Amino acid sequence: MVVLRGLCVSSSCFRKQNRKQSGRWQFPPANRYHRYSMFKTVLMCPPTYFDVREAKNPYMGQAIDRSKAQQQWDSLRRSLEDSGLKVELIDPVKDFEDMVFAANQVFVGQARNGEKFIVPSHMRYPSRHQEVAFYVDWFRGRGYRVIDLNLGEEYLEGHGDLLWHPDGSRIWAAYGFRSTRGGVEKFSKEMAKMGFPVTPLELIDAHCYHLDTCLCPLNQDAALIYPGAFSTKSLAAIRGGFARIHELTRDETVQFMGNGIVANGRFLTPRLNEHLSQILAQEGLVPIVVDTSEFEKSGGSAFCMKAFLD
Ligand code: ARG
């Protein structure tokens, strides 16, 4: 293993990636990764008030170690910065123990005319729903247009369930545990007006309660998926949407290896095994391991702890 600023990198992948310039980190050619992997800025929320209280998903039950959580969050932030991304912050709010999961409160997008917009979530758990207003204010203050869907009784949980296809042409949208089918339908109608087709996906495994636990696009042609998370029809839609599908086992999935972050040719992952190393090497991504064990006790890992901005 090679240690890169305190983080482990699989040495074989590292060597392959750096064949031309021995030992020196090199970013891969930009055009290979398209818009999704070209995101330059992420939004994060410090874990100051992070805690596990109400069991909102099957992972929740154990107490967390707050100082360890802070260290893990700091090193995730550092890994994103080391990968060339700018990290913006939103202030944490007392008593909002899940606010650190910055992927959920709004869906962030850019219209074809360049206008930036957000779609505020309606979070299923009332305690989490209160986080949304703080995120909306943050984005409004930075000039994002706020598209309110008037979700009523329907739920929609931001980038937990809504993922851009890596070329920015369309959106994958899941329902079943947190977002509702009706929420996804309202969202789809709005996105259709903006010229973005939305593919609805039904989730059927409670451990894959959010789409970002079981579908992880790596580039516009390839994705990590856990097939058992999806209904038959939904699985067929995913298989039709990517030229290369890499299947994770259920064990890998519940260890959040489908919850990594693609960042400038790197893949930030909570753990790495031979199987994932091979997939990432095939897709030209260099793995960086970031320990997220405290956040996993809340049902989230790296991908859940940030929102991509631009
Ligand atoms: N405890 C949080 C919840 O249940 C975890 C959210 C994880 N976020 C994600 N994007 N999967 O709401």
Residues whose N, C-alpha, C, O or C-beta is under 5 A from the ligand:
A	BS01	LIG	K56 N57 D98 F101 A103 H159 G160 H210 D212 S298 G299 G300 C304
